[in-house]
Amino acid sequence: MQRFSRGVEHRLHQIFEVSLLAKALFAMVELLSGVAVHAVSADWVTRTIRWLASNEIIEDPDDRVAGWLMSVAQGYSVSTQHFWGWYLVIHGLVKLAVVAGLAFRLLWAYPASIVVLMGFIAYQIDRFHTTHSPFLIALTVFDLVVIWLVWHEYQNMKAKRAR
């Protein structure tokens, strides 16, 4: 394992902890969003999106965001609502479990989090091919950095336990 100076190691550990906090906050947002998606009726969501988008389309018939919102409203059904609700809840819970394991320095959580993040990356790359969203690329790069930080922390934890 590559060793860095104490100052660099300390800074890497701080970055690791900040990335854990970011992952935990994002996981909480996902979890709460999933609960909210389940709590609100699909019909209300569809009506609200159509109402918001129709005002924009009246002003500008070529409004790309409003057009996208209208297409979302057309495809939003109860089954779509259930999928996204459960997806967000499960995604948030899995992330929170892994982050909690890392925060408590449980040795199993390090390789588990790497596997989980690699799974998320595979899904994000697959979704990118469909959506071409730059957000997915940014999230994937962030996840790759976190994987490296987790691996680095894991190596340090194993070295400390071996001593």
N, C-alpha and C positions, 0 to 999 in steps of 0.2 A: 504494500500500500504506500502511495506517495504521502510523505509527511511534509507538513508545512510548518513554518515558524509558529511559535505560540500565539503571536498577534494575529496571524492569518487564521489559525485554527479557532481562536476566540471569535473572530469576525464571521467565519463560516458557521459556527454554532449559533451566533446571533441571527444570521440570515435564515438558518434552518428553523429557528424558533419563530421568526416573523412569518415564514412561509407556512408553518403549522397554524399560526393564528389566522392567516388569510384563508387557508383551506377550511378551518373550523367555521369562520364567519360565512364563507360561501356555502358550506354544507348546511348551516342553519337557515340561510336564505332559501336554499333548495327545499329543505324539509318544510319550512313554513309555507313556501309557495305551493308545494304539493298538497298540503292540508287545505290551503285556500282554494286551489283548483277543485278539490273534492267538495268544498263547502258551497261553492257558487254554481248555480244551475247552468248547464250548457246553453239553454235557451236564452238566459239573461246575457251571457257572454256574447252570443251571436248577435242579439239585438243591439247591444251596446257597441260592439265593433262596427256593425253596419251603420248605426246612427253617427258615430264619430267619423267614419270614412265617407259617408254620403255628403256631409257638410264640406269636406275637403274636395270631393269630386265635383260638387256644384261650382266651387270656386275655380278649380283647375282640373278639367277632365283627364289630363295626362299626369296627374300627381302619382308618382311611383309608389310612395308609401301608402297612400289611400288605396290604390289598386291592389297592393300586396295585402293590406288589411282586409279588403273585401274577399280576396281569394282565401285568406285564413278563415274568415267567417263562414264561407261556403263549405269548407272542409271540416269545420268544427262540429263534432257530433258527441253524443254521450260516450261512445266507445273511445273517441279521441281524448275526451276529457278524462276518462278512467285511466287510459294509457299514460298520459302525461302526469296525472296526479300520482299514480303509483310509481312511475319512473322517478319523479322528483323526490318522493318520500324515501324510496329505497336507496337512490343515489345519495341523498343527504345522510341517511342513517349509516350506510356503509362508510362514507367518508368520515363521519363523526366517530365511528368505532375505531377506524384505523388511526385517526388523529389522536384519539384518547390513548390508544395503545402506545403511540409514539411519545405522547406527552408524559406518560407514566414510565417511559423507557423499558417497555416490555420487549424482550429480544425478538419474540415471534412477530411483533408488529412491523419490524423493519422490512423483512422480505415480503410479508403480506401486503404492506402498503405499496411496495414496488410492483407486485403482481397486479394489484387493484388499479394503480395508476396506469400501468401498461394497457390494461383492459380498457380504461377510459380513453386513452390515447388512440387505441385501435378504433374505437367507436367514433371518436372525434374526427379521425382521418376519413373514415367511411362517410360520415355526415358531410364533411367538407366537400367530397366529390359530388354530393347532391346539392348543397347550398352555396358553396364557394364563399362562405362567411369568413372574413379575416379574423373575427373573434375566435373561431375554432383554431386557427393557426396560432394566435397569441396564447390561447389556453393550453394548447399542446406544447408550445415552447416553455411556458411556465411549468407545466407538469414534468417536462424533461429535466428542467433545472431542479425541481423538487426531488425527482428520482435520484439525481446525482447527489444532492444534499443528504437524502435519506441513506443512500449507499455509503457515503462518506461517514456519516454518524454511526452507521451500523459497524463499519470497520473499526472505528474508534472504540465503540462499546465492546466489541469482541476483544480488542487488544487490551483494554482496561481489565476485563474479566480474566484474561489469561495471565495477567501479572499478579 
